[in-house]
Amino acid sequence: MRKLVATLGICAIVFGASTGVVSTSVDAHEAHAMMCDEVSMNAMKADVQSMPEGDAKTKAMEEMQMAEAKWGKKDMNACEAHMQNAMKAMED
């Protein structure tokens, strides 16, 4: 019985942790309001990587590379603009 309770407890912890990761990605994209921060950048990169090969993925990758360059220069407005462009490319 104790093993069952322990196993269920571990499953609940793992489920909670995985649910938190999914919600972070969803929150980063909600209402297409992208912020130039690490969470949003990582979520977008993961989404772009999961896209099928093609023009839309190429465009999104280019925009994300430009966003990262602007992020590195602390130009948040340009970074967010490139992330918005990447989002639009993903929707095409």
PDB file of N, CA, C and O in Angstrom, chain B, residues numbered from 101:
ATOM      1  N   MET B 101       0.818  -1.185   0.000  1.00  0.00           N
ATOM      2  CA  MET B 101       0.000   0.000   0.000  1.00  0.00           C
ATOM      3  C   MET B 101       0.864   1.251   0.000  1.00  0.00           C
ATOM      4  O   MET B 101       0.560   2.222  -0.694  1.00  0.00           O
ATOM      5  N   ARG B 102       1.948   1.229   0.783  1.00  0.00           N
ATOM      6  CA  ARG B 102       2.825   2.393   0.846  1.00  0.00           C
ATOM      7  C   ARG B 102       3.498   2.641  -0.500  1.00  0.00           C
ATOM      8  O   ARG B 102       3.697   3.785  -0.910  1.00  0.00           O
ATOM      9  N   LYS B 103       3.846   1.541  -1.181  1.00  0.00           N
ATOM     10  CA  LYS B 103       4.462   1.699  -2.501  1.00  0.00           C
ATOM     11  C   LYS B 103       3.491   2.362  -3.469  1.00  0.00           C
ATOM     12  O   LYS B 103       3.892   3.202  -4.275  1.00  0.00           O
ATOM     13  N   LEU B 104       2.233   1.993  -3.395  1.00  0.00           N
ATOM     14  CA  LEU B 104       1.217   2.581  -4.267  1.00  0.00           C
ATOM     15  C   LEU B 104       1.070   4.066  -3.980  1.00  0.00           C
ATOM     16  O   LEU B 104       1.002   4.872  -4.909  1.00  0.00           O
ATOM     17  N   VAL B 105       1.022   4.433  -2.727  1.00  0.00           N
ATOM     18  CA  VAL B 105       0.891   5.842  -2.344  1.00  0.00           C
ATOM     19  C   VAL B 105       2.124   6.613  -2.806  1.00  0.00           C
ATOM     20  O   VAL B 105       1.999   7.719  -3.333  1.00  0.00           O
ATOM     21  N   ALA B 106       3.304   6.046  -2.615  1.00  0.00           N
ATOM     22  CA  ALA B 106       4.541   6.707  -3.038  1.00  0.00           C
ATOM     23  C   ALA B 106       4.573   6.877  -4.549  1.00  0.00           C
ATOM     24  O   ALA B 106       4.958   7.933  -5.051  1.00  0.00           O
ATOM     25  N   THR B 107       4.173   5.846  -5.269  1.00  0.00           N
ATOM     26  CA  THR B 107       4.150   5.910  -6.731  1.00  0.00           C
ATOM     27  C   THR B 107       3.170   6.966  -7.213  1.00  0.00           C
ATOM     28  O   THR B 107       3.483   7.735  -8.122  1.00  0.00           O
ATOM     29  N   LEU B 108       1.996   7.012  -6.617  1.00  0.00           N
ATOM     30  CA  LEU B 108       1.006   8.020  -6.993  1.00  0.00           C
ATOM     31  C   LEU B 108       1.517   9.430  -6.681  1.00  0.00           C
ATOM     32  O   LEU B 108       1.277  10.365  -7.445  1.00  0.00           O
ATOM     33  N   GLY B 109       2.206   9.572  -5.578  1.00  0.00           N
ATOM     34  CA  GLY B 109       2.777  10.877  -5.219  1.00  0.00           C
ATOM     35  C   GLY B 109       3.807  11.327  -6.232  1.00  0.00           C
ATOM     36  O   GLY B 109       3.819  12.491  -6.634  1.00  0.00           O
ATOM     37  N   ILE B 110       4.671  10.415  -6.648  1.00  0.00           N
ATOM     38  CA  ILE B 110       5.691  10.738  -7.655  1.00  0.00           C
ATOM     39  C   ILE B 110       5.028  11.089  -8.974  1.00  0.00           C
ATOM     40  O   ILE B 110       5.435  12.043  -9.636  1.00  0.00           O
ATOM     41  N   CYS B 111       4.019  10.336  -9.363  1.00  0.00           N
ATOM     42  CA  CYS B 111       3.298  10.640 -10.603  1.00  0.00           C
ATOM     43  C   CYS B 111       2.672  12.028 -10.552  1.00  0.00           C
ATOM     44  O   CYS B 111       2.700  12.761 -11.540  1.00  0.00           O
ATOM     45  N   ALA B 112       2.114  12.385  -9.416  1.00  0.00           N
ATOM     46  CA  ALA B 112       1.496  13.706  -9.269  1.00  0.00           C
ATOM     47  C   ALA B 112       2.529  14.807  -9.399  1.00  0.00           C
ATOM     48  O   ALA B 112       2.259  15.842 -10.008  1.00  0.00           O
ATOM     49  N   ILE B 113       3.716  14.596  -8.830  1.00  0.00           N
ATOM     50  CA  ILE B 113       4.782  15.588  -8.924  1.00  0.00           C
ATOM     51  C   ILE B 113       5.250  15.740 -10.370  1.00  0.00           C
ATOM     52  O   ILE B 113       5.407  16.857 -10.863  1.00  0.00           O
ATOM     53  N   VAL B 114       5.471  14.620 -11.040  1.00  0.00           N
ATOM     54  CA  VAL B 114       5.913  14.657 -12.438  1.00  0.00           C
ATOM     55  C   VAL B 114       4.859  15.320 -13.308  1.00  0.00           C
ATOM     56  O   VAL B 114       5.191  16.142 -14.163  1.00  0.00           O
ATOM     57  N   PHE B 115       3.599  14.977 -13.104  1.00  0.00           N
ATOM     58  CA  PHE B 115       2.521  15.577 -13.882  1.00  0.00           C
ATOM     59  C   PHE B 115       2.469  17.085 -13.642  1.00  0.00           C
ATOM     60  O   PHE B 115       2.326  17.860 -14.587  1.00  0.00           O
ATOM     61  N   GLY B 116       2.583  17.494 -12.398  1.00  0.00           N
ATOM     62  CA  GLY B 116       2.558  18.922 -12.068  1.00  0.00           C
ATOM     63  C   GLY B 116       3.708  19.664 -12.706  1.00  0.00           C
ATOM     64  O   GLY B 116       3.531  20.777 -13.201  1.00  0.00           O
ATOM     65  N   ALA B 117       4.881  19.068 -12.702  1.00  0.00           N
ATOM     66  CA  ALA B 117       6.048  19.709 -13.311  1.00  0.00           C
ATOM     67  C   ALA B 117       5.878  19.823 -14.813  1.00  0.00           C
ATOM     68  O   ALA B 117       6.189  20.865 -15.390  1.00  0.00           O
ATOM     69  N   SER B 118       5.390  18.772 -15.456  1.00  0.00           N
ATOM     70  CA  SER B 118       5.224  18.832 -16.909  1.00  0.00           C
ATOM     71  C   SER B 118       4.111  19.794 -17.298  1.00  0.00           C
ATOM     72  O   SER B 118       4.201  20.445 -18.339  1.00  0.00           O
ATOM     73  N   THR B 119       3.085  19.895 -16.499  1.00  0.00           N
ATOM     74  CA  THR B 119       2.005  20.837 -16.764  1.00  0.00           C
ATOM     75  C   THR B 119       2.513  22.266 -16.660  1.00  0.00           C
ATOM     76  O   THR B 119       2.093  23.130 -17.430  1.00  0.00           O
ATOM     77  N   GLY B 120       3.397  22.520 -15.732  1.00  0.00           N
ATOM     78  CA  GLY B 120       3.979  23.853 -15.587  1.00  0.00           C
ATOM     79  C   GLY B 120       4.783  24.262 -16.801  1.00  0.00           C
ATOM     80  O   GLY B 120       4.749  25.426 -17.199  1.00  0.00           O
ATOM     81  N   VAL B 121       5.508  23.326 -17.401  1.00  0.00           N
ATOM     82  CA  VAL B 121       6.289  23.623 -18.596  1.00  0.00           C
ATOM     83  C   VAL B 121       5.366  23.972 -19.752  1.00  0.00           C
ATOM     84  O   VAL B 121       5.621  24.928 -20.484  1.00  0.00           O
ATOM     85  N   VAL B 122       4.306  23.210 -19.918  1.00  0.00           N
ATOM     86  CA  VAL B 122       3.368  23.475 -21.005  1.00  0.00           C
ATOM     87  C   VAL B 122       2.708  24.830 -20.816  1.00  0.00           C
ATOM     88  O   VAL B 122       2.584  25.594 -21.774  1.00  0.00           O
ATOM     89  N   SER B 123       2.285  25.138 -19.606  1.00  0.00           N
ATOM     90  CA  SER B 123       1.602  26.406 -19.389  1.00  0.00           C
ATOM     91  C   SER B 123       2.536  27.587 -19.598  1.00  0.00           C
ATOM     92  O   SER B 123       2.084  28.652 -20.019  1.00  0.00           O
ATOM     93  N   THR B 124       3.829  27.432 -19.316  1.00  0.00           N
ATOM     94  CA  THR B 124       4.781  28.512 -19.566  1.00  0.00           C
ATOM     95  C   THR B 124       4.834  28.836 -21.047  1.00  0.00           C
ATOM     96  O   THR B 124       4.833  30.005 -21.430  1.00  0.00           O
ATOM     97  N   SER B 125       4.879  27.814 -21.875  1.00  0.00           N
ATOM     98  CA  SER B 125       4.908  28.033 -23.321  1.00  0.00           C
ATOM     99  C   SER B 125       3.619  28.681 -23.790  1.00  0.00           C
ATOM    100  O   SER B 125       3.646  29.597 -24.612  1.00  0.00           O
ATOM    101  N   VAL B 126       2.502  28.218 -23.279  1.00  0.00           N
ATOM    102  CA  VAL B 126       1.217  28.788 -23.673  1.00  0.00           C
ATOM    103  C   VAL B 126       1.140  30.242 -23.222  1.00  0.00           C
ATOM    104  O   VAL B 126       0.704  31.102 -23.988  1.00  0.00           O
ATOM    105  N   ASP B 127       1.554  30.528 -21.997  1.00  0.00           N
ATOM    106  CA  ASP B 127       1.515  31.898 -21.488  1.00  0.00           C
ATOM    107  C   ASP B 127       2.370  32.826 -22.330  1.00  0.00           C
ATOM    108  O   ASP B 127       2.003  33.980 -22.550  1.00  0.00           O
ATOM    109  N   ALA B 128       3.491  32.341 -22.797  1.00  0.00           N
ATOM    110  CA  ALA B 128       4.393  33.172 -23.590  1.00  0.00           C
ATOM    111  C   ALA B 128       3.764  33.576 -24.907  1.00  0.00           C
ATOM    112  O   ALA B 128       4.094  34.633 -25.445  1.00  0.00           O
ATOM    113  N   HIS B 129       2.872  32.768 -25.437  1.00  0.00           N
ATOM    114  CA  HIS B 129       2.261  33.048 -26.734  1.00  0.00           C
ATOM    115  C   HIS B 129       0.878  33.660 -26.641  1.00  0.00           C
ATOM    116  O   HIS B 129       0.342  34.140 -27.639  1.00  0.00           O
ATOM    117  N   GLU B 130       0.295  33.646 -25.454  1.00  0.00           N
ATOM    118  CA  GLU B 130      -1.094  34.059 -25.310  1.00  0.00           C
ATOM    119  C   GLU B 130      -1.319  35.460 -25.868  1.00  0.00           C
ATOM    120  O   GLU B 130      -0.580  36.394 -25.555  1.00  0.00           O
ATOM    121  N   ALA B 131      -2.340  35.590 -26.691  1.00  0.00           N
ATOM    122  CA  ALA B 131      -2.749  36.854 -27.305  1.00  0.00           C
ATOM    123  C   ALA B 131      -1.644  37.434 -28.182  1.00  0.00           C
ATOM    124  O   ALA B 131      -1.653  38.630 -28.472  1.00  0.00           O
ATOM    125  N   HIS B 132      -0.723  36.631 -28.593  1.00  0.00           N
ATOM    126  CA  HIS B 132       0.373  37.047 -29.468  1.00  0.00           C
ATOM    127  C   HIS B 132       1.163  38.220 -28.896  1.00  0.00           C
ATOM    128  O   HIS B 132       1.811  38.947 -29.649  1.00  0.00           O
ATOM    129  N   ALA B 133       1.122  38.413 -27.608  1.00  0.00           N
ATOM    130  CA  ALA B 133       1.877  39.485 -26.963  1.00  0.00           C
ATOM    131  C   ALA B 133       3.229  38.929 -26.551  1.00  0.00           C
ATOM    132  O   ALA B 133       3.390  38.420 -25.442  1.00  0.00           O
ATOM    133  N   MET B 134       4.183  39.026 -27.436  1.00  0.00           N
ATOM    134  CA  MET B 134       5.502  38.481 -27.166  1.00  0.00           C
ATOM    135  C   MET B 134       6.345  39.502 -26.438  1.00  0.00           C
ATOM    136  O   MET B 134       6.328  40.689 -26.763  1.00  0.00           O
ATOM    137  N   MET B 135       7.075  39.033 -25.458  1.00  0.00           N
ATOM    138  CA  MET B 135       8.011  39.878 -24.755  1.00  0.00           C
ATOM    139  C   MET B 135       9.398  39.350 -25.067  1.00  0.00           C
ATOM    140  O   MET B 135       9.595  38.151 -25.260  1.00  0.00           O
ATOM    141  N   CYS B 136      10.323  40.234 -25.112  1.00  0.00           N
ATOM    142  CA  CYS B 136      11.696  39.836 -25.402  1.00  0.00           C
ATOM    143  C   CYS B 136      12.367  39.444 -24.087  1.00  0.00           C
ATOM    144  O   CYS B 136      13.104  40.226 -23.486  1.00  0.00           O
ATOM    145  N   ASP B 137      12.091  38.217 -23.662  1.00  0.00           N
ATOM    146  CA  ASP B 137      12.706  37.687 -22.459  1.00  0.00           C
ATOM    147  C   ASP B 137      13.058  36.225 -22.703  1.00  0.00           C
ATOM    148  O   ASP B 137      12.691  35.650 -23.727  1.00  0.00           O
ATOM    149  N   GLU B 138      13.760  35.643 -21.769  1.00  0.00           N
ATOM    150  CA  GLU B 138      14.255  34.274 -21.943  1.00  0.00           C
ATOM    151  C   GLU B 138      13.128  33.264 -22.114  1.00  0.00           C
ATOM    152  O   GLU B 138      13.230  32.364 -22.948  1.00  0.00           O
ATOM    153  N   VAL B 139      12.058  33.399 -21.340  1.00  0.00           N
ATOM    154  CA  VAL B 139      10.946  32.454 -21.426  1.00  0.00           C
ATOM    155  C   VAL B 139      10.308  32.497 -22.809  1.00  0.00           C
ATOM    156  O   VAL B 139      10.103  31.459 -23.439  1.00  0.00           O
ATOM    157  N   SER B 140       9.996  33.697 -23.276  1.00  0.00           N
ATOM    158  CA  SER B 140       9.369  33.837 -24.593  1.00  0.00           C
ATOM    159  C   SER B 140      10.302  33.379 -25.704  1.00  0.00           C
ATOM    160  O   SER B 140       9.880  32.714 -26.651  1.00  0.00           O
ATOM    161  N   MET B 141      11.569  33.743 -25.579  1.00  0.00           N
ATOM    162  CA  MET B 141      12.554  33.367 -26.598  1.00  0.00           C
ATOM    163  C   MET B 141      12.659  31.844 -26.689  1.00  0.00           C
ATOM    164  O   MET B 141      12.654  31.289 -27.788  1.00  0.00           O
ATOM    165  N   ASN B 142      12.754  31.175 -25.562  1.00  0.00           N
ATOM    166  CA  ASN B 142      12.856  29.712 -25.558  1.00  0.00           C
ATOM    167  C   ASN B 142      11.585  29.055 -26.092  1.00  0.00           C
ATOM    168  O   ASN B 142      11.655  28.063 -26.817  1.00  0.00           O
ATOM    169  N   ALA B 143      10.432  29.603 -25.736  1.00  0.00           N
ATOM    170  CA  ALA B 143       9.166  29.048 -26.218  1.00  0.00           C
ATOM    171  C   ALA B 143       9.065  29.186 -27.730  1.00  0.00           C
ATOM    172  O   ALA B 143       8.660  28.250 -28.420  1.00  0.00           O
ATOM    173  N   MET B 144       9.433  30.349 -28.241  1.00  0.00           N
ATOM    174  CA  MET B 144       9.376  30.568 -29.687  1.00  0.00           C
ATOM    175  C   MET B 144      10.354  29.651 -30.422  1.00  0.00           C
ATOM    176  O   MET B 144      10.009  29.064 -31.448  1.00  0.00           O
ATOM    177  N   LYS B 145      11.568  29.531 -29.897  1.00  0.00           N
ATOM    178  CA  LYS B 145      12.562  28.657 -30.542  1.00  0.00           C
ATOM    179  C   LYS B 145      12.047  27.225 -30.614  1.00  0.00           C
ATOM    180  O   LYS B 145      12.191  26.559 -31.639  1.00  0.00           O
ATOM    181  N   ALA B 146      11.454  26.761 -29.537  1.00  0.00           N
ATOM    182  CA  ALA B 146      10.921  25.392 -29.522  1.00  0.00           C
ATOM    183  C   ALA B 146       9.810  25.236 -30.552  1.00  0.00           C
ATOM    184  O   ALA B 146       9.752  24.226 -31.253  1.00  0.00           O
ATOM    185  N   ASP B 147       8.929  26.226 -30.647  1.00  0.00           N
ATOM    186  CA  ASP B 147       7.840  26.165 -31.623  1.00  0.00           C
ATOM    187  C   ASP B 147       8.358  26.189 -33.051  1.00  0.00           C
ATOM    188  O   ASP B 147       7.864  25.458 -33.909  1.00  0.00           O
ATOM    189  N   VAL B 148       9.354  27.029 -33.305  1.00  0.00           N
ATOM    190  CA  VAL B 148       9.924  27.108 -34.656  1.00  0.00           C
ATOM    191  C   VAL B 148      10.586  25.776 -35.013  1.00  0.00           C
ATOM    192  O   VAL B 148      10.435  25.288 -36.133  1.00  0.00           O
ATOM    193  N   GLN B 149      11.311  25.196 -34.074  1.00  0.00           N
ATOM    194  CA  GLN B 149      11.986  23.920 -34.343  1.00  0.00           C
ATOM    195  C   GLN B 149      10.995  22.801 -34.648  1.00  0.00           C
ATOM    196  O   GLN B 149      11.322  21.865 -35.378  1.00  0.00           O
ATOM    197  N   SER B 150       9.798  22.891 -34.098  1.00  0.00           N
ATOM    198  CA  SER B 150       8.815  21.828 -34.313  1.00  0.00           C
ATOM    199  C   SER B 150       8.037  22.005 -35.624  1.00  0.00           C
ATOM    200  O   SER B 150       7.241  21.143 -35.994  1.00  0.00           O
ATOM    201  N   MET B 151       8.266  23.109 -36.313  1.00  0.00           N
ATOM    202  CA  MET B 151       7.560  23.352 -37.575  1.00  0.00           C
ATOM    203  C   MET B 151       8.077  22.426 -38.671  1.00  0.00           C
ATOM    204  O   MET B 151       9.237  22.016 -38.640  1.00  0.00           O
ATOM    205  N   PRO B 152       7.226  22.096 -39.637  1.00  0.00           N
ATOM    206  CA  PRO B 152       7.714  21.332 -40.782  1.00  0.00           C
ATOM    207  C   PRO B 152       8.631  22.210 -41.633  1.00  0.00           C
ATOM    208  O   PRO B 152       8.494  23.433 -41.658  1.00  0.00           O
ATOM    209  N   GLU B 153       9.556  21.573 -42.320  1.00  0.00           N
ATOM    210  CA  GLU B 153      10.474  22.311 -43.179  1.00  0.00           C
ATOM    211  C   GLU B 153       9.696  23.071 -44.249  1.00  0.00           C
ATOM    212  O   GLU B 153       8.675  22.596 -44.747  1.00  0.00           O
ATOM    213  N   GLY B 154      10.191  24.249 -44.590  1.00  0.00           N
ATOM    214  CA  GLY B 154       9.545  25.030 -45.633  1.00  0.00           C
ATOM    215  C   GLY B 154       9.844  26.506 -45.472  1.00  0.00           C
ATOM    216  O   GLY B 154      10.607  26.911 -44.595  1.00  0.00           O
ATOM    217  N   ASP B 155       9.232  27.302 -46.334  1.00  0.00           N
ATOM    218  CA  ASP B 155       9.480  28.741 -46.343  1.00  0.00           C
ATOM    219  C   ASP B 155       9.087  29.410 -45.029  1.00  0.00           C
ATOM    220  O   ASP B 155       9.796  30.293 -44.547  1.00  0.00           O
ATOM    221  N   ALA B 156       7.968  28.997 -44.450  1.00  0.00           N
ATOM    222  CA  ALA B 156       7.511  29.609 -43.201  1.00  0.00           C
ATOM    223  C   ALA B 156       8.511  29.362 -42.078  1.00  0.00           C
ATOM    224  O   ALA B 156       8.809  30.268 -41.300  1.00  0.00           O
ATOM    225  N   LYS B 157       9.029  28.143 -41.989  1.00  0.00           N
ATOM    226  CA  LYS B 157      10.010  27.835 -40.947  1.00  0.00           C
ATOM    227  C   LYS B 157      11.292  28.618 -41.180  1.00  0.00           C
ATOM    228  O   LYS B 157      11.878  29.135 -40.229  1.00  0.00           O
ATOM    229  N   THR B 158      11.735  28.714 -42.425  1.00  0.00           N
ATOM    230  CA  THR B 158      12.946  29.467 -42.744  1.00  0.00           C
ATOM    231  C   THR B 158      12.790  30.924 -42.335  1.00  0.00           C
ATOM    232  O   THR B 158      13.688  31.499 -41.720  1.00  0.00           O
ATOM    233  N   LYS B 159      11.659  31.519 -42.672  1.00  0.00           N
ATOM    234  CA  LYS B 159      11.393  32.917 -42.325  1.00  0.00           C
ATOM    235  C   LYS B 159      11.347  33.090 -40.805  1.00  0.00           C
ATOM    236  O   LYS B 159      11.926  34.036 -40.271  1.00  0.00           O
ATOM    237  N   ALA B 160      10.669  32.193 -40.119  1.00  0.00           N
ATOM    238  CA  ALA B 160      10.574  32.279 -38.658  1.00  0.00           C
ATOM    239  C   ALA B 160      11.956  32.150 -38.017  1.00  0.00           C
ATOM    240  O   ALA B 160      12.259  32.864 -37.061  1.00  0.00           O
ATOM    241  N   MET B 161      12.791  31.255 -38.526  1.00  0.00           N
ATOM    242  CA  MET B 161      14.144  31.080 -37.997  1.00  0.00           C
ATOM    243  C   MET B 161      14.976  32.341 -38.205  1.00  0.00           C
ATOM    244  O   MET B 161      15.710  32.759 -37.311  1.00  0.00           O
ATOM    245  N   GLU B 162      14.861  32.944 -39.380  1.00  0.00           N
ATOM    246  CA  GLU B 162      15.592  34.182 -39.660  1.00  0.00           C
ATOM    247  C   GLU B 162      15.161  35.288 -38.702  1.00  0.00           C
ATOM    248  O   GLU B 162      15.996  36.010 -38.158  1.00  0.00           O
ATOM    249  N   GLU B 163      13.860  35.415 -38.501  1.00  0.00           N
ATOM    250  CA  GLU B 163      13.345  36.444 -37.597  1.00  0.00           C
ATOM    251  C   GLU B 163      13.812  36.205 -36.165  1.00  0.00           C
ATOM    252  O   GLU B 163      14.135  37.156 -35.453  1.00  0.00           O
ATOM    253  N   MET B 164      13.851  34.945 -35.737  1.00  0.00           N
ATOM    254  CA  MET B 164      14.305  34.643 -34.384  1.00  0.00           C
ATOM    255  C   MET B 164      15.795  34.936 -34.224  1.00  0.00           C
ATOM    256  O   MET B 164      16.226  35.374 -33.158  1.00  0.00           O
ATOM    257  N   GLN B 165      16.582  34.698 -35.268  1.00  0.00           N
ATOM    258  CA  GLN B 165      18.010  35.034 -35.206  1.00  0.00           C
ATOM    259  C   GLN B 165      18.196  36.541 -35.065  1.00  0.00           C
ATOM    260  O   GLN B 165      19.050  37.000 -34.306  1.00  0.00           O
ATOM    261  N   MET B 166      17.392  37.308 -35.802  1.00  0.00           N
ATOM    262  CA  MET B 166      17.467  38.765 -35.689  1.00  0.00           C
ATOM    263  C   MET B 166      16.986  39.222 -34.317  1.00  0.00           C
ATOM    264  O   MET B 166      17.551  40.148 -33.736  1.00  0.00           O
ATOM    265  N   ALA B 167      15.942  38.573 -33.797  1.00  0.00           N
ATOM    266  CA  ALA B 167      15.449  38.916 -32.461  1.00  0.00           C
ATOM    267  C   ALA B 167      16.530  38.673 -31.412  1.00  0.00           C
ATOM    268  O   ALA B 167      16.736  39.499 -30.522  1.00  0.00           O
ATOM    269  N   GLU B 168      17.214  37.544 -31.521  1.00  0.00           N
ATOM    270  CA  GLU B 168      18.285  37.240 -30.566  1.00  0.00           C
ATOM    271  C   GLU B 168      19.410  38.263 -30.641  1.00  0.00           C
ATOM    272  O   GLU B 168      19.962  38.660 -29.615  1.00  0.00           O
ATOM    273  N   ALA B 169      19.749  38.687 -31.848  1.00  0.00           N
ATOM    274  CA  ALA B 169      20.803  39.692 -32.011  1.00  0.00           C
ATOM    275  C   ALA B 169      20.399  41.006 -31.338  1.00  0.00           C
ATOM    276  O   ALA B 169      21.214  41.638 -30.666  1.00  0.00           O
ATOM    277  N   LYS B 170      19.157  41.409 -31.517  1.00  0.00           N
ATOM    278  CA  LYS B 170      18.667  42.647 -30.900  1.00  0.00           C
ATOM    279  C   LYS B 170      18.575  42.504 -29.386  1.00  0.00           C
ATOM    280  O   LYS B 170      18.844  43.452 -28.648  1.00  0.00           O
ATOM    281  N   TRP B 171      18.191  41.306 -28.926  1.00  0.00           N
ATOM    282  CA  TRP B 171      18.117  41.039 -27.493  1.00  0.00           C
ATOM    283  C   TRP B 171      19.502  41.197 -26.870  1.00  0.00           C
ATOM    284  O   TRP B 171      19.654  41.784 -25.798  1.00  0.00           O
ATOM    285  N   GLY B 172      20.507  40.662 -27.562  1.00  0.00           N
ATOM    286  CA  GLY B 172      21.883  40.774 -27.079  1.00  0.00           C
ATOM    287  C   GLY B 172      22.358  42.212 -26.991  1.00  0.00           C
ATOM    288  O   GLY B 172      23.216  42.538 -26.171  1.00  0.00           O
ATOM    289  N   LYS B 173      21.802  43.075 -27.834  1.00  0.00           N
ATOM    290  CA  LYS B 173      22.163  44.499 -27.823  1.00  0.00           C
ATOM    291  C   LYS B 173      21.225  45.317 -26.941  1.00  0.00           C
ATOM    292  O   LYS B 173      21.315  46.544 -26.900  1.00  0.00           O
ATOM    293  N   LYS B 174      20.332  44.639 -26.242  1.00  0.00           N
ATOM    294  CA  LYS B 174      19.358  45.273 -25.333  1.00  0.00           C
ATOM    295  C   LYS B 174      18.379  46.203 -26.059  1.00  0.00           C
ATOM    296  O   LYS B 174      17.853  47.147 -25.469  1.00  0.00           O
ATOM    297  N   ASP B 175      18.143  45.926 -27.344  1.00  0.00           N
ATOM    298  CA  ASP B 175      17.167  46.696 -28.126  1.00  0.00           C
ATOM    299  C   ASP B 175      15.850  45.917 -28.088  1.00  0.00           C
ATOM    300  O   ASP B 175      15.526  45.173 -29.014  1.00  0.00           O
ATOM    301  N   MET B 176      15.103  46.102 -27.004  1.00  0.00           N
ATOM    302  CA  MET B 176      13.908  45.304 -26.765  1.00  0.00           C
ATOM    303  C   MET B 176      12.799  45.567 -27.780  1.00  0.00           C
ATOM    304  O   MET B 176      12.079  44.642 -28.157  1.00  0.00           O
ATOM    305  N   ASN B 177      12.652  46.810 -28.228  1.00  0.00           N
ATOM    306  CA  ASN B 177      11.605  47.101 -29.212  1.00  0.00           C
ATOM    307  C   ASN B 177      11.854  46.354 -30.517  1.00  0.00           C
ATOM    308  O   ASN B 177      10.931  45.758 -31.073  1.00  0.00           O
ATOM    309  N   ALA B 178      13.082  46.378 -31.010  1.00  0.00           N
ATOM    310  CA  ALA B 178      13.404  45.665 -32.247  1.00  0.00           C
ATOM    311  C   ALA B 178      13.307  44.155 -32.023  1.00  0.00           C
ATOM    312  O   ALA B 178      12.847  43.426 -32.902  1.00  0.00           O
ATOM    313  N   CYS B 179      13.732  43.693 -30.868  1.00  0.00           N
ATOM    314  CA  CYS B 179      13.643  42.265 -30.549  1.00  0.00           C
ATOM    315  C   CYS B 179      12.191  41.804 -30.590  1.00  0.00           C
ATOM    316  O   CYS B 179      11.877  40.784 -31.202  1.00  0.00           O
ATOM    317  N   GLU B 180      11.312  42.553 -29.940  1.00  0.00           N
ATOM    318  CA  GLU B 180       9.897  42.187 -29.921  1.00  0.00           C
ATOM    319  C   GLU B 180       9.284  42.251 -31.314  1.00  0.00           C
ATOM    320  O   GLU B 180       8.427  41.434 -31.650  1.00  0.00           O
ATOM    321  N   ALA B 181       9.715  43.213 -32.129  1.00  0.00           N
ATOM    322  CA  ALA B 181       9.207  43.314 -33.501  1.00  0.00           C
ATOM    323  C   ALA B 181       9.604  42.074 -34.311  1.00  0.00           C
ATOM    324  O   ALA B 181       8.793  41.542 -35.068  1.00  0.00           O
ATOM    325  N   HIS B 182      10.837  41.620 -34.153  1.00  0.00           N
ATOM    326  CA  HIS B 182      11.275  40.421 -34.870  1.00  0.00           C
ATOM    327  C   HIS B 182      10.559  39.173 -34.352  1.00  0.00           C
ATOM    328  O   HIS B 182      10.263  38.261 -35.124  1.00  0.00           O
ATOM    329  N   MET B 183      10.285  39.131 -33.062  1.00  0.00           N
ATOM    330  CA  MET B 183       9.539  37.995 -32.523  1.00  0.00           C
ATOM    331  C   MET B 183       8.107  37.995 -33.055  1.00  0.00           C
ATOM    332  O   MET B 183       7.551  36.932 -33.335  1.00  0.00           O
ATOM    333  N   GLN B 184       7.508  39.170 -33.194  1.00  0.00           N
ATOM    334  CA  GLN B 184       6.170  39.270 -33.791  1.00  0.00           C
ATOM    335  C   GLN B 184       6.205  38.784 -35.241  1.00  0.00           C
ATOM    336  O   GLN B 184       5.298  38.081 -35.687  1.00  0.00           O
ATOM    337  N   ASN B 185       7.252  39.160 -35.973  1.00  0.00           N
ATOM    338  CA  ASN B 185       7.395  38.708 -37.365  1.00  0.00           C
ATOM    339  C   ASN B 185       7.548  37.189 -37.433  1.00  0.00           C
ATOM    340  O   ASN B 185       7.007  36.539 -38.328  1.00  0.00           O
ATOM    341  N   ALA B 186       8.291  36.634 -36.475  1.00  0.00           N
ATOM    342  CA  ALA B 186       8.448  35.175 -36.425  1.00  0.00           C
ATOM    343  C   ALA B 186       7.087  34.511 -36.168  1.00  0.00           C
ATOM    344  O   ALA B 186       6.760  33.490 -36.773  1.00  0.00           O
ATOM    345  N   MET B 187       6.311  35.098 -35.275  1.00  0.00           N
ATOM    346  CA  MET B 187       4.980  34.564 -34.970  1.00  0.00           C
ATOM    347  C   MET B 187       4.095  34.600 -36.206  1.00  0.00           C
ATOM    348  O   MET B 187       3.383  33.639 -36.495  1.00  0.00           O
ATOM    349  N   LYS B 188       4.141  35.704 -36.932  1.00  0.00           N
ATOM    350  CA  LYS B 188       3.350  35.808 -38.167  1.00  0.00           C
ATOM    351  C   LYS B 188       3.790  34.765 -39.180  1.00  0.00           C
ATOM    352  O   LYS B 188       2.952  34.156 -39.845  1.00  0.00           O
ATOM    353  N   ALA B 189       5.088  34.552 -39.305  1.00  0.00           N
ATOM    354  CA  ALA B 189       5.586  33.541 -40.247  1.00  0.00           C
ATOM    355  C   ALA B 189       5.094  32.146 -39.851  1.00  0.00           C
ATOM    356  O   ALA B 189       4.823  31.315 -40.718  1.00  0.00           O
ATOM    357  N   MET B 190       4.981  31.889 -38.557  1.00  0.00           N
ATOM    358  CA  MET B 190       4.505  30.584 -38.084  1.00  0.00           C
ATOM    359  C   MET B 190       3.036  30.379 -38.413  1.00  0.00           C
ATOM    360  O   MET B 190       2.588  29.246 -38.593  1.00  0.00           O
ATOM    361  N   GLU B 191       2.292  31.459 -38.491  1.00  0.00           N
ATOM    362  CA  GLU B 191       0.852  31.366 -38.760  1.00  0.00           C
ATOM    363  C   GLU B 191       0.551  31.201 -40.241  1.00  0.00           C
ATOM    364  O   GLU B 191      -0.547  30.787 -40.613  1.00  0.00           O
ATOM    365  N   ASP B 192       1.520  31.522 -41.084  1.00  0.00           N
ATOM    366  CA  ASP B 192       1.283  31.409 -42.552  1.00  0.00           C
ATOM    367  C   ASP B 192       1.254  29.993 -43.017  1.00  0.00           C
ATOM    368  O   ASP B 192       1.067  29.737 -44.206  1.00  0.00           O
TER     369      ASP B 192
END
